[in-house]
């Protein structure tokens, strides 16, 4: 009898504990899943408060945003899966408005955009006529110590054909074709920082030509801004020693206005307008002002908080190149890099070549959403850009004077089709 009593008591305690645990788990899941509509609604509220243009289309869209926040049919068992779904759903809904710079970026993407800190293989490829050709191997990356080289073709990965150019960024067993040789190569992933500062490249056979590669106008490297004044002036002084310059803005998604204006200042030899930023909703502000020559983002936000129109004018005090200039752009050239290209169209002896740019020139304010967690950043368009001739480039982009298409045979020889086309074009100046 005592034994039966003991086991009966133990069973009751066990069942009670189990029910308590299940109750806690159930409460957690209910609380977790109920946070989805609250977070979505919070994002809608932020957009409604700051979005640059309020009209009938936006009013209908924001009203539906609140309705959309209640439409989650999924069940989440952890916060990570909820946040992943939220980012996906929010950005899908944002796409319906059809404007640039309206998106929610997760920590990994924010890290890459702001600090150029990535975790991947370091392989970059171009898709040319259905072939994935290695276009770059980033220094300090895992791929930099492998036998892979520019011009090689990535035939497959882990036994499958590649689907997207981004597939090569994650680790795996790559099937590589190098000339007539084909081999398998394991490339792992690692975290590293990309040095996206502007850099000059020269040619042994064409010493009079310099290629200025500008991967980004935003971010920092080793604690300094990419266009830190002394560093940029040293680059600009080297330009003065060349008789022909190519500025490569391909894949440059934009960034800091002051950085872009510093770059423009070394091609316009005196202050020159590159257009204006206009905030149609902020009628409470002073009529017009200018961005200061500082990379400090807070100073630029301060200008946006003071002036309805901010004129983009290049600066004094930078070494200046006066000769023939070709600017290369592509469909991934976006934001302030498009403003740079459009603004330099008015410069003498300047030609834009490549492919039409993305047409993503709305000016966005970044808001870190601490309710989601560190690194989740909401980008909200707050202003429009107009060119020196008053043209709104949003959705239109910059139209090159000469279109270039990648040539497979050149790329396999590790020759950049766009650079080769620019070198030939200098004969027409």
C-alpha positions as CSV (number, residue, x, y, z in Angstrom):
1,X,0.0,0.0,0.0
2,X,2.7,2.6,0.8
3,X,4.5,1.7,-2.5
4,X,1.3,2.3,-4.4
5,X,0.8,5.6,-2.6
6,X,4.3,6.7,-3.5
7,X,4.0,5.9,-7.2
8,X,0.5,7.6,-7.3
9,X,1.9,10.7,-5.7
10,X,5.0,10.7,-8.0
11,X,2.7,10.3,-11.0
12,X,0.5,13.2,-9.9
13,X,3.6,15.4,-9.5
14,X,5.0,14.3,-12.9
15,X,1.7,15.0,-14.6
16,X,1.4,18.4,-12.8
17,X,5.0,19.3,-13.9
18,X,4.3,18.2,-17.5
19,X,1.1,20.3,-17.6
20,X,3.0,23.3,-16.2
21,X,5.7,23.0,-18.8
22,X,3.1,22.6,-21.6
23,X,1.3,25.6,-20.2
24,X,4.5,27.7,-20.3
25,X,5.2,26.5,-23.8
26,X,1.7,27.3,-25.0
27,X,1.9,30.7,-23.4
28,X,5.3,31.4,-25.1
29,X,3.9,30.3,-28.5
30,X,0.8,32.4,-28.1
31,X,2.9,35.4,-27.1
32,X,5.4,34.8,-29.9
33,X,2.8,34.5,-32.7
34,X,0.7,37.4,-31.4
35,X,3.8,39.6,-31.8
36,X,3.9,39.2,-35.6
37,X,0.9,41.6,-36.3
38,X,2.2,44.1,-33.7
39,X,5.6,44.2,-35.3
40,X,4.2,44.5,-38.9
41,X,1.9,47.3,-37.7
42,X,4.8,49.1,-36.0
43,X,6.6,49.0,-39.4
44,X,3.5,50.4,-41.2
45,X,3.3,53.2,-38.6
46,X,7.0,54.2,-39.2
47,X,6.5,54.3,-43.0
48,X,3.3,56.4,-42.6
49,X,5.1,58.9,-40.4
50,X,8.1,59.5,-42.6
51,X,7.3,58.6,-46.2
52,X,8.2,61.4,-48.6
53,X,5.0,61.8,-50.6
54,X,1.4,61.5,-49.4
55,X,-1.1,61.1,-52.2
56,X,-4.2,59.0,-53.0
57,X,-2.1,56.0,-54.0
58,X,0.0,56.0,-50.8
59,X,-3.1,56.5,-48.6
60,X,-4.7,53.4,-50.1
61,X,-1.4,51.5,-49.8
62,X,-0.8,52.4,-46.1
63,X,-4.4,51.6,-45.2
64,X,-3.9,48.1,-46.7
65,X,-0.6,47.8,-44.9
66,X,-2.4,47.7,-41.6
67,X,-4.8,45.2,-43.0
68,X,-1.9,43.1,-44.2
69,X,-0.4,43.0,-40.8
70,X,-3.3,40.8,-39.6
71,X,-2.9,38.3,-42.4
72,X,-0.3,35.9,-41.0
73,X,-1.4,32.3,-41.4
74,X,1.9,30.7,-40.2
75,X,2.8,29.3,-36.8
76,X,6.2,30.1,-35.4
77,X,8.1,28.1,-32.8
78,X,11.0,30.4,-32.3
79,X,11.8,34.1,-32.8
80,X,14.3,33.6,-35.6
81,X,11.7,31.9,-37.9
82,X,9.2,34.7,-37.1
83,X,11.6,37.5,-37.9
84,X,12.7,35.7,-41.1
85,X,9.0,35.5,-42.2
86,X,8.4,39.1,-41.2
87,X,11.3,40.4,-43.3
88,X,10.1,38.4,-46.2
89,X,6.5,39.4,-45.9
90,X,7.2,43.1,-45.3
91,X,9.5,43.4,-48.2
92,X,7.1,41.5,-50.5
93,X,4.4,44.0,-49.5
94,X,6.7,47.0,-49.9
95,X,7.4,45.9,-53.5
96,X,3.8,46.6,-54.4
97,X,4.4,50.3,-54.0
98,X,6.9,50.3,-56.7
99,X,9.5,52.7,-55.3
100,X,13.2,52.3,-54.4
101,X,14.8,52.4,-50.9
102,X,11.7,51.1,-49.1
103,X,12.7,47.8,-47.5
104,X,13.5,46.1,-44.2
105,X,17.1,44.7,-44.0
106,X,18.0,41.9,-41.6
107,X,21.3,42.1,-39.6
108,X,23.4,40.2,-42.1
109,X,22.4,42.5,-45.0
110,X,22.7,45.6,-42.8
111,X,26.3,44.5,-41.8
112,X,27.2,44.2,-45.5
113,X,25.7,47.5,-46.6
114,X,27.1,49.6,-43.8
115,X,30.3,47.9,-42.9
116,X,31.1,45.7,-45.9
117,X,31.5,42.8,-43.4
118,X,30.5,39.5,-45.1
119,X,30.6,35.8,-44.4
120,X,31.1,33.9,-47.7
121,X,33.7,32.4,-50.0
122,X,34.9,35.6,-51.6
123,X,34.0,34.4,-55.1
124,X,32.2,36.8,-57.5
125,X,30.9,35.8,-60.9
126,X,29.2,37.3,-64.0
127,X,26.5,35.5,-65.8
128,X,27.5,35.8,-69.5
129,X,25.5,33.9,-72.2
130,X,24.5,31.3,-69.6
131,X,28.0,30.8,-68.2
132,X,29.1,31.8,-64.7
133,X,32.5,33.4,-65.2
134,X,34.7,34.3,-62.2
135,X,35.0,38.2,-62.3
136,X,36.6,38.8,-59.0
137,X,38.3,37.0,-56.1
138,X,38.2,39.2,-53.0
139,X,41.4,39.6,-51.1
140,X,41.5,38.1,-47.6
141,X,38.7,35.7,-48.5
142,X,38.9,31.9,-48.5
143,X,38.9,31.8,-52.3
144,X,42.0,34.0,-52.4
145,X,44.2,31.1,-51.2
146,X,42.7,28.6,-53.7
147,X,43.7,27.9,-57.2
148,X,40.7,29.6,-58.6
149,X,41.4,32.6,-60.8
150,X,39.5,35.3,-62.8
151,X,38.3,34.0,-66.1
152,X,37.5,30.5,-64.8
153,X,34.0,29.1,-65.2
154,X,32.0,27.7,-62.3
155,X,30.2,24.8,-63.9
156,X,28.4,23.5,-60.9
157,X,28.3,23.3,-57.1
158,X,27.8,20.2,-54.9
159,X,26.8,18.3,-58.0
160,X,24.2,20.7,-59.2
161,X,24.1,23.5,-61.8
162,X,24.2,27.1,-60.5
163,X,21.0,29.0,-60.5
164,X,22.0,32.5,-59.4
165,X,25.3,34.5,-59.2
166,X,24.9,34.6,-55.4
167,X,25.2,30.8,-55.2
168,X,29.0,31.0,-55.3
169,X,29.1,33.0,-52.1
170,X,28.1,30.1,-49.9
171,X,30.7,27.3,-49.2
172,X,30.7,24.1,-51.2
173,X,32.4,21.8,-53.7
174,X,32.7,23.8,-56.9
175,X,33.2,22.2,-60.3
176,X,35.6,24.6,-62.2
177,X,36.5,24.8,-65.8
178,X,39.9,26.5,-66.4
179,X,40.8,26.6,-70.0
180,X,40.7,22.9,-71.1
181,X,41.1,21.6,-67.5
182,X,38.1,20.7,-65.3
183,X,38.4,20.0,-61.6
184,X,36.6,20.0,-58.3
185,X,37.5,22.6,-55.7
186,X,36.3,22.9,-52.1
187,X,35.9,26.5,-51.0
188,X,34.8,27.2,-47.4
189,X,33.2,30.4,-46.1
190,X,34.6,32.8,-43.5
191,X,33.9,36.2,-42.1
192,X,36.0,39.1,-43.5
193,X,35.7,42.8,-44.3
194,X,35.8,43.9,-47.9
195,X,38.1,46.9,-48.7
196,X,35.7,49.0,-50.7
197,X,37.7,52.1,-50.8
198,X,38.2,53.7,-54.2
199,X,41.3,52.3,-55.9
200,X,43.3,53.0,-59.0
201,X,44.4,50.4,-61.6
202,X,46.8,51.0,-64.4
203,X,47.9,49.2,-67.5
204,X,51.5,48.3,-68.4
205,X,50.7,48.6,-72.1
206,X,48.6,51.8,-71.7
207,X,50.3,53.8,-68.9
208,X,48.4,57.0,-69.8
209,X,45.1,55.4,-68.7
210,X,43.9,54.8,-65.2
211,X,40.8,52.9,-64.1
212,X,39.2,54.3,-60.9
213,X,37.1,51.6,-59.3
214,X,34.5,52.9,-56.9
215,X,32.7,49.9,-55.4
216,X,30.7,52.0,-52.9
217,X,30.1,55.5,-51.6
218,X,29.2,54.2,-48.2
219,X,30.8,52.4,-45.2
220,X,34.0,52.3,-43.4
221,X,37.3,50.4,-43.6
222,X,39.7,50.1,-40.7
223,X,37.7,52.7,-38.8
224,X,37.7,55.4,-41.5
225,X,35.2,56.4,-44.1
226,X,35.8,55.1,-47.6
227,X,36.3,58.6,-48.9
228,X,38.3,59.9,-45.9
229,X,39.6,63.3,-47.1
230,X,43.4,62.6,-47.1
231,X,43.0,59.2,-48.7
232,X,40.7,60.6,-51.5
233,X,43.1,63.5,-52.1
234,X,45.9,61.1,-52.6
235,X,43.9,59.2,-55.2
236,X,42.9,62.4,-56.9
237,X,46.5,63.6,-57.2
238,X,47.4,60.3,-59.0
239,X,44.6,61.0,-61.5
240,X,46.3,64.2,-62.5
241,X,49.2,62.2,-63.8
242,X,47.0,60.4,-66.4
243,X,45.7,61.6,-69.7
244,X,42.6,59.3,-69.7
245,X,40.5,58.1,-66.8
246,X,37.8,55.4,-66.6
247,X,35.5,55.6,-63.5
248,X,33.9,52.2,-62.9
249,X,30.6,52.4,-61.0
250,X,29.3,49.0,-61.7
251,X,27.6,47.3,-58.8
252,X,27.9,50.5,-56.8
253,X,24.7,50.7,-54.8
254,X,25.3,54.3,-53.6
255,X,25.7,55.7,-50.1
256,X,27.0,58.9,-48.6
257,X,26.3,62.2,-50.3
258,X,29.5,63.9,-49.1
259,X,31.5,61.0,-50.4
260,X,29.9,61.2,-53.8
261,X,30.4,65.0,-53.9
262,X,34.1,64.6,-52.9
263,X,34.5,62.3,-55.9
264,X,32.7,64.7,-58.2
265,X,34.8,67.6,-57.0
266,X,37.9,65.9,-58.5
267,X,36.3,66.0,-62.0
268,X,34.6,69.4,-61.8
269,X,37.4,71.8,-61.0
270,X,35.1,74.3,-59.3
271,X,31.8,74.0,-57.4
272,X,29.2,72.7,-59.7
273,X,25.6,71.6,-59.2
274,X,24.8,67.9,-59.5
275,X,21.1,68.5,-58.9
276,X,18.9,68.8,-55.8
277,X,17.2,66.7,-53.1
278,X,13.7,67.8,-52.5
279,X,11.4,66.9,-49.6
280,X,7.9,67.7,-50.8
281,X,6.3,66.8,-47.4
282,X,8.5,69.1,-45.3
283,X,6.9,72.5,-45.9
284,X,7.8,73.4,-42.4
285,X,11.6,73.6,-43.2
286,X,13.8,76.4,-44.5
287,X,13.7,76.7,-48.3
288,X,17.2,75.5,-49.3
289,X,20.6,74.6,-48.1
290,X,23.7,72.4,-48.8
291,X,25.3,69.2,-47.6
292,X,28.5,70.0,-45.7
293,X,31.9,68.5,-46.7
294,X,31.9,65.8,-43.9
295,X,31.3,62.1,-44.0
296,X,29.4,62.2,-40.7
297,X,26.0,60.8,-41.4
298,X,24.5,62.9,-38.6
299,X,25.5,66.1,-40.4
300,X,23.7,65.0,-43.5
301,X,20.6,64.1,-41.5
302,X,20.8,67.5,-39.9
303,X,20.7,69.1,-43.3
304,X,17.7,67.0,-44.2
305,X,16.0,68.1,-41.0
306,X,16.7,71.8,-41.8
307,X,16.0,72.3,-45.5
308,X,13.2,71.4,-47.8
309,X,15.6,71.5,-50.8
310,X,19.3,70.5,-50.4
311,X,21.4,71.5,-53.4
312,X,24.1,69.0,-54.4
313,X,27.1,71.1,-55.1
314,X,30.7,69.9,-55.5
315,X,33.4,71.1,-53.1
316,X,36.5,73.3,-53.4
317,X,39.9,72.1,-52.3
318,X,40.3,68.8,-54.0
319,X,42.9,67.9,-56.7
320,X,41.2,67.9,-60.1
321,X,41.5,65.9,-63.3
322,X,40.6,67.8,-66.4
323,X,41.1,65.2,-69.2
324,X,38.8,62.7,-71.1
325,X,36.6,60.7,-68.8
326,X,34.5,57.5,-69.3
327,X,32.0,56.4,-66.6
328,X,31.0,52.8,-66.6
329,X,27.5,51.9,-65.2
330,X,25.3,48.8,-65.1
331,X,21.9,47.8,-63.8
332,X,23.2,47.5,-60.3
333,X,24.5,51.1,-60.3
334,X,22.1,52.8,-57.9
335,X,21.3,55.7,-55.7
336,X,24.0,58.3,-55.3
337,X,26.2,56.6,-57.8
338,X,23.5,57.3,-60.4
339,X,23.5,60.9,-59.2
340,X,27.2,61.0,-59.8
341,X,26.9,59.7,-63.3
342,X,24.0,61.9,-64.2
343,X,25.7,65.0,-62.7
344,X,28.9,64.3,-64.6
345,X,27.1,64.2,-67.9
346,X,27.4,68.0,-68.2
347,X,31.2,67.8,-67.9
348,X,33.2,68.3,-71.1
349,X,35.0,65.3,-72.6
350,X,32.8,62.9,-70.6
351,X,30.9,59.8,-71.8
352,X,28.6,57.4,-69.9
353,X,28.9,53.8,-71.2
354,X,27.5,50.4,-70.1
355,X,23.9,49.5,-69.3
356,X,21.0,51.5,-67.9
357,X,21.2,52.0,-64.2
358,X,18.6,50.8,-61.7
359,X,16.6,54.0,-61.3
360,X,16.8,53.8,-57.5
361,X,17.4,57.4,-56.5
362,X,14.9,58.2,-53.7
363,X,16.6,59.4,-50.6
364,X,16.0,57.1,-47.6
365,X,16.2,57.5,-43.9
366,X,17.4,54.5,-41.9
367,X,15.6,53.5,-38.7
368,X,16.9,50.7,-36.6
369,X,14.0,48.7,-35.3
370,X,15.1,47.7,-31.8
371,X,11.8,45.9,-31.2
372,X,12.9,43.3,-33.7
373,X,16.5,43.2,-32.4
374,X,19.9,44.7,-33.2
375,X,20.7,45.1,-36.9
376,X,17.2,45.2,-38.3
377,X,17.0,48.4,-40.3
378,X,14.0,49.9,-41.9
379,X,14.7,52.1,-44.9
380,X,12.0,54.7,-45.7
381,X,12.1,57.1,-48.7
382,X,11.9,60.7,-47.5
383,X,13.0,62.8,-50.5
384,X,13.3,62.9,-54.3
385,X,16.3,63.6,-56.4
386,X,16.2,65.9,-59.5
387,X,19.0,66.2,-62.0
388,X,20.6,69.6,-62.9
389,X,18.1,69.8,-65.8
390,X,15.2,69.0,-63.4
391,X,14.8,65.3,-64.5
392,X,13.4,62.8,-61.9
393,X,15.5,59.7,-62.3
394,X,13.4,57.4,-60.1
395,X,12.5,54.3,-62.1
396,X,14.2,55.8,-65.2
397,X,17.8,55.6,-64.2
398,X,20.8,56.9,-66.2
399,X,20.9,56.1,-69.9
400,X,24.4,55.4,-71.2
401,X,25.4,57.0,-74.5
402,X,26.8,53.6,-75.6
403,X,25.5,50.2,-74.5
404,X,27.9,47.4,-73.7
405,X,27.2,43.7,-73.5
406,X,29.6,41.2,-71.9
407,X,31.6,39.1,-74.4
408,X,32.1,35.5,-73.3
409,X,35.4,34.9,-74.9
410,X,36.9,38.1,-73.5
411,X,35.6,37.2,-70.0
412,X,37.2,33.7,-70.3
413,X,40.5,35.5,-71.0
414,X,40.1,37.4,-67.7
415,X,39.5,40.6,-69.7
416,X,36.8,42.9,-68.6
417,X,34.5,43.6,-71.6
418,X,33.4,47.0,-70.3
419,X,37.0,48.1,-69.7
420,X,38.1,46.9,-73.1
421,X,35.2,48.8,-74.7
422,X,36.2,52.0,-72.8
423,X,39.8,51.7,-73.9
424,X,38.7,51.6,-77.5
425,X,36.3,54.5,-77.1
426,X,39.1,56.8,-76.1
427,X,40.1,56.9,-79.7
428,X,36.9,58.8,-80.5
429,X,37.7,61.7,-78.0
